[in-house]
Amino acid sequence: YPENKLSVAYLSNHAGIPPVAIARLVTHQLMGTGGSVIAPPVDPQAGQGKQATAAGIYRAEKDPLLIGLEFRGDSLYVYKDPSWNPRYNDPLLLNTRTISLQLDGSLRVATPEDVKIFHKKQPISQQTLQELQNFAGNFYSQECRARVSVSLLKGNLQLAWPAGESFDLTPLFEDAQTVAFLTPNNVLVEFEKQDNQITGFRASLSQEQYAFARADNIEFKRTK
């Protein structure tokens, strides 16, 4: 911020903390601008009926990124977004990004660098939720040489890592080939279906790292 004679540097050995968000948080505190940072409504020109039906979860066409839209009052707002960090109230790319609803029901997210298309996903059906035991089992990743387990406890799926940590899996969406869940720290877990059988899952960190991911689509195959 040369016009304010201010530079902010942030160093951390924790991959889960986005450095840009921390730097901007410090900047807002020093400059007294933190209170004015809010998420803007999406596509305010769209009709109210169109906005209400557009609420839901969207997945990027080519990347494992999610955007969640909710209808509040008379406007549509983003509540889940890899470019918006709710923990630090930091709107990355806020002034250079536009999100608009398309005629086919998709979202168009445009920045100076690229354009991404997000498609709306359907919530996980009640039938799938009643068959969560089909997801339980052991899984192995050749890429990271790790074994994990998925278990059903009190009606909820839990993912256990080798270090002993366990995370609840919150249902997100499903389609013909995929059933997706989210961990509390925003790791996207997408189980793959083949002939109505769960064959494995892919874990992606982009949603957790808020566009600073170190790994995406880590493949885990079911083992006996």
SULNOR-V236986 format. One record per backbone hydrogen bond with DSSP energy under -1.0 kcal/mol. CO is the residue of the C=O (numbers start at 1). NH is the residue of the N-H. Records with the same first field share a line. If there is no record, write none. Layout:
CO: NH / NH
This chain:
1: 4 / 6
2: 5
14: 17
18: 22
19: 23
20: 24
21: 25
22: 26
23: 27
24: 28
25: 29
26: 30
27: 31
28: 32 / 33 / 34
33: 36
34: 37
43: 46
47: 51
48: 52
49: 53
56: 69
57: 121
58: 67
59: 119
63: 65
65: 60
67: 58
68: 79 / 80
69: 56
70: 77
72: 75
75: 72
76: 42
77: 70
80: 68
81: 84
83: 92
85: 90
90: 85 / 92
91: 94
98: 110
100: 108
102: 105
106: 102
107: 118
108: 100
109: 116
110: 98
114: 111
116: 109
117: 61
118: 107
119: 59
122: 174
125: 129
126: 130
128: 131
131: 134
132: 135
137: 150
138: 223
139: 148
140: 221
141: 146
146: 141
148: 139
149: 160
150: 137
151: 158
153: 156
156: 153
157: 169
158: 151
159: 167
160: 149
161: 164
165: 161
167: 159
170: 182
173: 180
177: 193
178: 175
179: 191
180: 172
181: 189
182: 170
183: 186
187: 183
188: 204
189: 181
190: 202
191: 179
192: 199
194: 197
197: 194
199: 222
200: 192
201: 220
202: 190
203: 218
204: 188
205: 209
206: 211
215: 205
218: 203
220: 201
221: 140
